[in-house]
């Protein structure tokens, strides 16, 4: 099994996926330990000499002017975690929580947060022993970090809160005993370092983007199958067209569509067709799918930076003898990127639904109405298109940007916030809706290709069609299509062999 070493600088999105979804083990890189210890030594010096430094021996947020005595510093940090654990709503999945903990550990391992090495080691131990804090999703405004959900992540570390362990929800103390993990007393700066940062929005964003990138590949496959089922032409995907508009994503999608439909008997049979141009949802797939790919590339670059960034406050710079209160916890870069992700992926669903609508309409596709041999007696794929339309419409509501909103918090100390975690949760929902729309398109396109028999589709589309038909029979009469939808999504997640 893959092992992921964290040092605060070299984590990849694929590393996050390996830990979150596939259970890869985590280790702190040896070179990170020295940085962590050096920074911690600097914090201890501040406490011992009695300097007043925000987050170490002061109150927090609008209470930053309240000086805290040395004897109360540990209680200050524990109180911060307990008081801020107030998120609500449904809870994040265990996979998402693993990603959140990994990103928090990686940020702390960067060596600018001033925490003890033991604290990071305990977080890593929780990941490796699959002790997953219960974290309700709602309550972060995404500016002073994801305070409320990260406080829930931190509660078990101080012997409080709840976790999922061995398939059960239980008190954190009990799970720690069962797993052999020792709780800690948080010391100076540590409570703040645990909850102050963008790790929740970023973790959800990483997992959502990776799924969206897979859907972009699948959209080309589904679109190519629909193209053949509807007797459309791949002429518009000619490389000469792409050369005169040099967007990388457009060229990639066009190449995919050409390769997937290469060797198509359906296309050869249809060459003499009098139709001059196809609807935009077919003809403009490279332009639309490609723009979405390019958007994903931008979002990937943002997330790659963010997962290796120090995002708590204040930041400790022992080499410069500085403690700087600043704003790296503000989630604006991530919020904007994830709002953009919602907009882009919703377009993938939108254009897919238009192809589904074209396939069930005999005036557009030349196929039987609703893709059934006996329309009227059977409704065929009528409801499938309605469901796709519903999901596309829901996506339009969800893609209103969260980041354009801000509401002052903490007695106006935090007077502009990012709403980045709302953007992340919305993006996740839009991606899930889009997966369902593409699944419907695969089913509809496969049915359309069946009606073109004995003519065979392209080499690539043909292989995909064969893999689908091994699991899902053609629809000869009305049946529970929801069962087909479950099966096609399993195939999509496993990946088609072409």
C-alpha positions in Angstrom: 0.0 0.0 0.0 1.2 3.5 -0.8 2.7 5.6 2.0 2.4 9.3 2.0 5.1 11.4 3.7 4.2 14.9 4.8 6.6 17.8 5.1 4.3 20.8 4.4 5.7 21.3 0.9 5.2 18.3 -1.4 1.8 16.9 -0.9 -0.2 16.3 -4.1 -3.9 16.0 -4.9 -3.4 12.4 -5.7 -1.7 11.9 -2.3 -4.9 13.3 -0.6 -7.0 10.9 -2.6 -4.7 7.9 -1.7 -5.1 8.7 2.0 -8.8 9.7 2.0 -10.2 7.1 -0.4 -7.7 4.2 -0.4 -6.4 4.2 3.2 -2.8 5.0 2.4 -0.7 5.3 5.6 0.8 8.7 6.6 4.2 9.5 8.0 5.9 12.8 9.0 9.0 13.2 6.8 12.1 13.3 9.0 13.2 16.6 7.5 10.0 18.2 8.8 10.7 17.3 12.4 13.6 19.7 12.8 11.5 22.6 11.4 8.6 21.8 13.7 10.9 21.6 16.8 12.7 24.8 16.0 9.5 26.7 15.6 8.1 25.2 18.9 11.2 26.3 20.7 10.6 29.8 19.6 7.0 29.8 20.9 8.2 28.4 24.3 10.7 31.3 24.5 7.9 33.8 24.0 5.8 32.2 26.8 8.8 32.0 29.1 9.9 35.6 28.6 6.3 37.0 29.1 6.0 38.7 25.7 2.4 39.5 24.7 1.7 37.8 21.3 -1.7 37.2 19.7 -2.8 33.6 19.8 -0.2 32.6 22.3 -1.2 34.5 25.4 -4.1 36.6 24.3 -7.8 36.2 23.6 -8.9 35.5 20.1 -10.7 37.5 17.4 -12.3 40.6 18.8 -11.0 39.5 22.2 -7.4 39.9 21.1 -6.7 42.7 23.6 -7.3 40.4 26.6 -3.9 39.3 28.1 -3.9 35.7 29.4 -1.6 34.7 32.3 0.9 32.0 31.9 -0.9 29.6 34.2 -4.1 29.8 32.1 -2.5 29.3 28.6 -3.3 25.6 28.4 -6.9 26.3 29.5 -7.1 29.1 27.0 -6.3 26.8 24.1 -8.7 24.0 25.3 -11.4 26.6 25.8 -10.9 27.8 22.2 -11.5 24.3 20.8 -14.5 23.6 23.0 -16.2 27.0 22.4 -15.7 26.9 18.7 -17.1 23.4 18.2 -20.5 24.6 17.0 -21.0 23.5 13.4 -24.3 21.9 12.6 -26.1 19.8 9.9 -25.2 16.5 8.3 -21.6 15.2 9.0 -18.8 14.9 6.6 -18.0 11.4 5.3 -15.1 9.5 6.8 -13.2 9.9 3.6 -13.6 13.6 3.7 -12.6 13.7 7.4 -9.4 11.8 6.5 -8.6 14.4 3.9 -9.3 17.2 6.3 -7.0 15.7 9.0 -4.2 15.0 6.4 -4.3 18.7 5.2 -4.2 20.0 8.8 -1.2 17.7 9.7 0.6 18.8 6.5 0.1 22.5 7.2 1.4 22.1 10.8 4.3 20.0 9.5 5.4 23.0 7.4 7.0 24.5 10.5 5.4 27.9 10.9 2.6 27.1 13.4 4.6 26.6 16.6 3.0 23.3 17.7 4.7 20.3 19.2 5.8 17.4 17.1 3.6 15.2 19.3 0.5 17.0 18.3 1.1 16.3 14.6 2.0 12.7 15.4 -1.3 12.2 17.1 -3.2 13.5 14.1 -1.3 11.2 11.9 -1.9 8.3 14.3 -5.7 9.0 14.1 -5.5 8.8 10.3 -3.6 5.6 10.3 -5.8 3.9 12.9 -8.9 5.2 11.2 -10.2 7.2 14.1 -12.4 9.8 12.3 -13.8 12.7 14.2 -17.5 13.5 13.7 -17.6 16.9 12.0 -20.9 18.5 11.1 -20.7 20.3 7.7 -22.3 23.7 8.3 -21.0 26.7 10.3 -17.8 28.0 8.7 -17.7 31.4 6.9 -14.3 30.5 5.6 -12.3 33.5 6.7 -10.6 33.0 10.0 -10.2 29.5 8.7 -12.8 26.7 9.0 -13.1 27.4 12.7 -16.2 25.4 13.7 -15.7 22.2 11.7 -11.9 22.1 12.6 -12.8 22.5 16.3 -14.9 19.3 16.0 -11.8 17.7 14.4 -9.7 18.8 17.4 -12.1 17.8 20.2 -11.0 14.2 20.4 -7.4 15.3 20.8 -8.3 16.9 24.1 -10.5 14.0 25.2 -13.8 15.4 24.1 -16.1 15.1 21.2 -17.2 12.1 19.1 -15.6 9.9 16.4 -16.5 7.2 14.0 -14.4 4.1 14.8 -14.9 0.5 13.6 -18.2 1.4 12.0 -19.6 3.0 15.1 -20.1 6.5 16.5 -18.7 6.8 20.0 -17.1 9.3 22.4 -13.6 10.3 21.4 -12.2 9.2 24.7 -13.6 5.7 24.3 -12.4 5.4 20.7 -8.9 6.6 21.6 -8.7 3.9 24.3 -9.8 1.2 21.9 -7.4 2.4 19.2 -4.5 2.9 21.5 -4.2 6.6 20.8 -3.3 9.0 23.7 -5.2 12.3 24.1 -3.1 15.5 24.6 -3.3 18.6 26.7 -3.0 21.4 24.1 -0.3 23.9 24.9 0.4 27.5 23.9 -0.7 28.3 20.3 -1.8 24.7 19.6 -5.6 25.1 19.9 -5.5 28.0 17.5 -3.2 26.2 15.1 -5.5 23.2 15.0 -8.7 25.2 14.0 -7.3 28.2 12.1 -7.0 27.5 8.4 -8.7 26.5 5.2 -8.3 22.7 5.5 -12.0 21.8 5.4 -12.9 23.8 2.2 -9.7 22.7 0.6 -10.1 19.0 1.4 -13.6 18.9 0.1 -12.4 20.9 -2.9 -9.6 18.4 -3.7 -11.8 15.4 -3.6 -14.5 17.2 -5.6 -12.1 18.4 -8.3 -10.6 14.9 -8.7 -14.1 13.5 -9.3 -14.9 16.3 -11.7 -11.7 15.6 -13.7 -12.8 12.0 -14.1 -16.2 13.2 -15.3 -14.6 15.4 -17.9 -13.0 12.2 -19.4 -16.3 10.3 -19.2 -18.2 13.2 -20.8 -16.1 12.8 -24.0 -17.0 9.1 -24.0 -20.7 9.6 -23.4 -20.8 12.4 -26.0 -19.0 10.3 -28.6 -21.6 7.5 -28.1 -24.5 10.0 -28.4 -22.9 11.4 -31.5 -23.0 8.0 -33.2 -26.4 7.2 -31.9 -27.9 10.4 -33.3 -26.1 10.0 -36.7 -24.1 13.2 -36.2 -20.7 13.8 -37.8 -17.3 14.1 -36.2 -16.2 16.5 -39.0 -16.1 19.5 -36.6 -13.5 17.7 -34.6 -10.9 17.9 -37.4 -7.5 18.9 -36.1 -7.4 21.9 -38.5 -10.3 23.4 -36.6 -8.5 23.1 -33.3 -5.2 24.6 -34.7 -6.8 27.9 -35.3 -8.1 28.2 -31.8 -5.4 27.0 -29.5 -7.1 26.2 -26.2 -5.5 23.1 -24.8 -8.7 21.6 -23.4 -10.5 22.0 -26.7 -7.7 20.2 -28.6 -7.7 17.4 -26.0 -11.5 16.9 -26.2 -11.5 17.0 -30.0 -8.7 14.4 -30.1 -10.6 12.2 -27.7 -13.8 12.4 -29.8 -12.0 11.6 -33.0 -10.2 8.6 -31.5 -13.3 7.2 -29.9 -15.3 7.3 -33.1 -12.5 6.1 -35.4 -13.5 3.1 -37.6 -17.2 3.7 -37.2 -19.5 1.8 -39.6 -22.3 4.1 -38.5 -20.3 7.1 -39.7 -19.4 5.5 -43.0 -23.0 4.6 -43.7 -24.1 8.1 -42.9 -21.6 10.0 -45.1 -24.1 10.7 -47.8 -26.5 12.3 -45.3 -27.9 15.7 -46.5 -27.6 17.2 -43.0 -25.1 20.1 -43.2 -24.6 20.8 -39.5 -25.4 19.2 -36.2 -26.9 20.8 -33.1 -24.4 22.7 -30.9 -24.6 20.1 -28.1 -22.9 17.6 -30.5 -20.9 19.9 -32.8 -19.5 22.1 -30.1 -18.4 19.4 -27.6 -14.7 20.3 -28.0 -15.3 23.9 -27.3 -17.5 23.3 -24.2 -15.9 20.2 -22.8 -12.5 21.8 -23.5 -13.2 25.0 -21.7 -14.3 23.0 -18.7 -11.0 21.1 -18.8 -9.1 24.4 -18.9 -11.1 25.6 -15.9 -10.2 22.5 -14.0 -6.5 23.1 -14.7 -6.7 26.5 -13.1 -8.5 25.1 -10.0 -6.0 22.4 -9.7 -3.2 25.0 -9.6 -5.0 26.8 -6.8 -5.5 23.7 -4.7 -1.9 22.4 -5.3 -0.7 25.7 -3.8 -3.2 25.7 -0.9 -2.6 22.2 0.4 1.1 23.1 0.9 0.5 26.5 2.4 0.7 27.8 6.0 -2.8 29.1 6.6 -3.1 29.7 10.3 -2.5 32.8 12.3 -0.2 34.1 13.7 2.7 32.7 11.7 6.0 32.0 13.4 9.3 32.8 11.7 12.0 31.8 14.1 14.9 32.6 11.6 13.6 36.2 11.3 12.7 36.4 15.0 9.2 37.4 14.0 5.6 36.5 14.9 3.3 38.0 12.3 -0.5 38.3 12.5 -1.8 38.3 8.9 -4.5 36.7 6.8 -3.4 33.5 5.2 -6.5 31.8 6.8 -8.8 33.8 4.5 -10.3 31.3 2.0 -10.8 33.6 -0.9 -8.5 31.9 -3.4 -10.2 28.5 -2.7 -13.7 30.0 -2.6 -13.4 31.6 -6.0 -11.8 28.5 -7.5 -14.6 26.2 -6.1 -17.3 28.6 -7.3 -15.7 28.4 -10.7 -15.7 24.6 -10.4 -19.5 24.6 -9.8 -20.1 26.8 -12.8 -17.8 24.7 -15.1 -19.1 21.3 -14.1 -22.7 22.4 -14.3 -22.1 23.2 -18.0 -21.0 19.6 -18.5 -24.3 18.4 -17.2 -26.2 21.1 -19.2 -24.8 20.1 -22.6 -25.2 16.4 -21.7 -28.9 16.8 -21.0 -29.3 18.5 -24.4 -27.8 15.4 -26.1 -30.1 13.2 -24.1 -33.1 15.3 -25.2 -32.0 15.0 -28.8 -31.7 11.2 -28.6 -35.2 10.6 -27.3 -36.7 13.0 -29.9 -37.2 11.2 -33.3 -37.3 14.6 -35.1 -33.7 15.2 -34.1 -32.2 11.7 -33.9 -34.2 9.6 -36.3 -34.5 7.1 -33.5 -37.8 5.7 -32.1 -39.6 8.1 -29.7 -38.3 7.9 -26.2 -35.8 5.3 -27.4 -38.4 2.5 -27.2 -39.5 0.2 -30.0 -43.2 0.4 -28.8 -43.7 4.0 -27.7 -47.0 4.7 -26.0 -47.3 1.3 -24.4 -43.8 2.0 -23.1 -42.4 5.3 -21.9 -38.8 4.2 -22.5 -36.3 7.0 -21.6 -38.9 9.8 -21.2 -38.4 10.0 -17.5 -34.7 9.7 -17.8 -34.5 13.0 -19.7 -36.9 14.6 -17.2 -34.6 13.6 -14.3 -31.6 14.9 -16.2 -33.4 18.2 -16.7 -34.3 18.4 -13.0 -30.7 17.9 -12.0 -29.5 20.5 -14.5 -32.0 23.0 -13.2 -30.9 22.3 -9.6 -27.3 22.9 -10.6 -28.3 26.3 -11.9 -29.5 27.2 -8.4 -26.4 25.8 -6.8 -24.0 27.6 -9.0 -24.8 31.0 -7.6 -21.3 31.9 -6.2 -20.9 31.6 -2.5 -17.9 33.9 -2.7 -19.8 36.9 -3.7 -21.4 37.0 -0.3 -19.9 38.3 2.9 -21.3 38.9 6.4 -19.3 40.4 9.2 -18.6 38.2 12.2 -16.8 38.3 15.6 -18.1 41.8 16.5 -16.9 43.2 13.2 -13.3 42.1 13.7 -13.8 39.6 10.9 -15.7 42.0 8.6 -15.1 40.3 5.2 -15.3 36.6 4.8 -15.0 34.1 1.9 -17.8 31.6 2.4 -15.3 29.1 0.9 -16.7 26.0 2.7 -20.2 26.7 1.4 -18.6 27.0 -2.1 -16.9 23.6 -1.5 -20.1 21.9 -0.4 -22.1 23.3 -3.3 -19.4 22.2 -5.8 -19.6 18.7 -4.4 -23.4 18.6 -4.9 -23.1 19.9 -8.5 -20.5 17.3 -9.3 -22.7 14.6 -7.9 -25.6 15.8 -10.0 -23.5 15.9 -13.1 -22.4 12.3 -12.6 -26.0 11.3 -12.6 -26.7 13.2 -15.8 -23.7 11.6 -17.6 -24.9 8.2 -16.3 -28.2 8.8 -18.0 -26.5 9.8 -21.2 -24.5 6.6 -21.2 -27.7 4.6 -20.9 -29.5 6.6 -23.6 -26.6 6.6 -26.0 -26.1 2.8 -25.6 -29.8 2.3 -26.4 -29.5 4.5 -29.5 -26.5 2.5 -30.7 -28.5 -0.7 -30.3 -31.0 0.7 -32.7 -28.3 1.3 -35.3 -27.4 -2.4 -35.4 -26.0 -4.2 -37.4 -23.9 -1.2 -38.1 -21.0 -1.0 -35.6 -19.8 2.1 -33.7 -16.2 3.3 -33.6 -13.4 1.3 -32.0 -13.5 3.3 -28.7 -17.3 3.8 -28.5 -17.8 0.1 -29.4 -15.6 -1.1 -26.5 -17.5 1.1 -24.1 -20.8 -0.1 -25.5 -19.7 -3.7 -25.1 -18.7 -3.2 -21.5 -22.0 -1.6 -20.7 -24.0 -4.4 -22.4 -22.1 -7.0 -20.3 -23.7 -5.5 -17.2 -26.9 -3.8 -18.5 -29.3 -5.4 -21.1 -31.0 -3.2 -23.8 -34.4 -1.8 -22.7 -36.9 -3.8 -24.7 -39.8 -2.9 -22.5 -40.3 -0.6 -19.5 -38.4 -1.6 -16.4 -36.8 0.0 -13.3 -34.2 2.2 -15.0 -33.0 3.3 -11.5 -31.3 -0.1 -11.2 -29.6 0.5 -14.5 -28.5 3.8 -13.2 -26.8 2.2 -10.2 -25.0 -0.2 -12.4 -23.7 2.4 -15.0 -22.4 4.6 -12.2 -20.4 1.6 -10.8 -18.9 1.1 -14.3 -18.1 4.8 -14.6 -16.4 4.9 -11.2 -14.4 1.8 -12.1 -13.4 3.2 -15.4 -14.0 1.9 -19.0 -11.2 0.0 -20.8 -10.7 1.5 -24.2 
